[in-house]
Amino acid sequence: MSKDNSASTDLVIDIPSLFRNAGSFEPVECQWSPSEIVTSYSSAKALVGVLNVEALTEKITVSGSIDIHWIGPCRRCLEEAKGITQIFIQEIFEHNAAEGETFEFPSGEKLDLKPMLTEQTLLSLPLAPLCSDTCEGPIDTEFPIDISQNQTSDSKQINKKDPRWEALDVLKFDDDQDHSA
Ligand SMILES: [Zn+2]
């Protein structure tokens, strides 16, 4: 039994052997399923592509394109959305790296490409995933407000005589009597 592909998928470059062939590209296959490249909005499930790694004088360049396979909740319906975002890698590893522009040349004999890929992927993961272009959001929730129900509840009392007026009628009657008397 052999551990197939382990050498090509661990994304770690042996620097001395790379510089033995200085000036020539070394294609590195990327088939990585990271577990910790996650933002609040989406997470990377797989990074797939080929990177060309080249040794220059005191520098290593890494270039190529990577497909980020991501999943995350749809911003409209909150169902799981998934998609592929392609990123282009064009990075330089050098001594005294310029912060934010190049990466520091490793001090040991190995160059691990995963931290650089993690950084680039975090910058490219979608902030607002969409399950499909036609997603119309959640199904309308119905909270019916029945306006008609209470509207006519007093209608039957409109013509009913207010009992207080009856007392007034009595007084009026007495008045009339007093008058006539
Ligand atoms: Zn959706």
Residues whose N, C-alpha, C, O or C-beta is under 5 A from the ligand:
A	BS01	ZN	C74 R76 C77 L78 C131 S132 C135
